[in-house]
Every structure is written in C-alpha cells, then in structure tokens.
Amino acid sequence: MTTTNIDPDRACPHENFESIVGVHRLTDGDDGPVKGYTAEIRIRCLDCDEPFRWIGVPAGLSPGAPRVSVDETELRAPLRPASSDPDFGLGLPGFAVRMA
C-alpha cells in the first residue's frame, strides 16, 4: 500500500492500480504436450488495496471462453498463439458455477 493522504470519511478515488497476470501452459500430464494456455488476471487499487471485480463474466473455468473466480476478482481467460488453429485448446475440461 502506498503512503497517501486519504481521508477515511471519503471514498478512495482509485487512481493507482496494480495488475497481477499469470500465464500458464495446460499440459496433458507433468511432461505431456501443451493442450492450451490460460491467463489469470487480478486488479487492485494501490492506494486502498481494494480488489476490483470483473463485470458480466460467468464464474467457472472454460477452455473456450473467459470465466471469473467465485468472488469475481480473478479473470481466467483462455489463450492461443496467433499462429494456431481456431480450435486450439478446445476439448479441455472446465466447470461452471451457478449463482442462485
């Protein structure tokens, strides 16, 4: 958290951010071939440490479409190299979370 003059009676203006991005290979076993890639992205305010939530993205994990964590603070987005076939990474397992 950075040192700033924040008035506790006023909302943080959220002017400074940190993004944490992890890119991962999805393999078939420990030394198996790469079947897909995924990026996990989190954003937080550097001034007040508040996490940001992703809007309009269903919770879960999917090789074919972005999903978020149950608390909506982590975007999980499948990736493929630009030179790969459009169906690269499809067919990998995933899951969905239904909010009641």
C-alpha positions, 0 to 999 in steps of 0.5 A: 500500500502506498503512503497517501493522504486519504481521508477515511470519511471519503471514498478512495478515488482509485487512481493507482492500480496494480495488475497481477497476470499469470500465464500458464501452459495446460499440459496433458500430464507433468511432461505431456504436450501443451493442450492450451494456455490460460491467463489469470488476471487480478486488479487492485487499487494501490492506494486502498488495496481494494480488489476490483471485480470483473463485470458480466463474466460467468464464474467457472473455468472454460477452455473456450471462453473467459470465466471469473473466480467465485468472488469475481476478482480473478479473470481466467481467460483462455489463450492461443498463439496467433499462429494456431488453429481456431480450435486450439485448446478446445476439448479441455475440461472446465466447470461452471458455477451457478449463482442462485 
